[in-house]
Amino acid sequence: MKNLFRKALTKTVYVKQGQEENSGVELVEVPPSQQLMYVVFFSIAALAALAALEVAHMAFLGGWNTEVFAGIMSVVTFVLGVFIGQKA
């Protein structure tokens, strides 16, 4: 699973070889930093905890909690932003 996230967050960049106009272009992969990997793992753990909290709230109190759902949407938006921003 760790390699799946690492592969998804790896950025591919084109690097020009040499100073001449006829020089070739090389494709280089830039792996994500370890801090970014920790942030993604922590965010996914927080998402799972918030989802479990929402399920427990529905099971025991019989209702939907909009604040917990807003937290879930915030974490989802953050994770999607990280993936889109890292690939840009």
Secondary structure, DSSP 8 states (H G I E B T S, - for coil): -HHHHHHHT-EEEEEE-SSSTT--EEEEEE---HHHHHHHHHHHHHHHHHHHHHHHHHHHH-S--HHHHHHHHHHHHHHHHHHHHHH-
